[in-house]
Every structure is written in structure tokens, then in C-alpha cells.
Amino acid sequence: MLAAARAFARTEVPILSVNLGALGFLTEVRLGDLYTTLLGWEQGRCAIDARALLHTEVMRGGTLYKEYEALNDVVIAKGAIARMGDFSVAFV
């Protein structure tokens, strides 16, 4: 689900999240309800929920190093040893 959210983050393509039995915390539809849900969507009986995405930028020396889109959370880690870091969060 998270990979699909990243892949389609800048499109208008809706994503149907189906719980396949493991780690279903972001999924909406049980596998047993898949065909009923698809039929309901085809017939216009299902609503599409908009979800917020996090846009993350990693800066090094004031220069943009990497950018990511995230659906659930952002984890910043360098290794096993904890280090201090400077972070800024902006809501735009």
C-alpha cells in the first residue's frame, strides 16, 4: 500500500487497498469483500476518500539531496547509533 501511494502520489488514480491477511492497518477492504466492492465502485455506489500525503525533503549543506512522498510516516535513520539532528516541519 505504501509503495502504491508513492508511485501514484502525483496522479488522480484512485487506489483500492485490500487486506490480504497481514499488516492491514492501511487497508480498507477485506479480501472476501473485494468483488462486492469493485462492483459497487463500477455502479457508482462507493465513495473515494482523499488521504493526505507527506512531502519530505532531505537537505545536505543547504542543497536538496532527496525527495520522498509518504502516506503514513517518515523515518529518518542513519544507523544503529543515535545522533543529534536538525529538523524543520512546515505545513503548506
Order of alpha helices (4+ residues) and beta strands (2+ residues): alpha-beta-beta-alpha-beta-beta
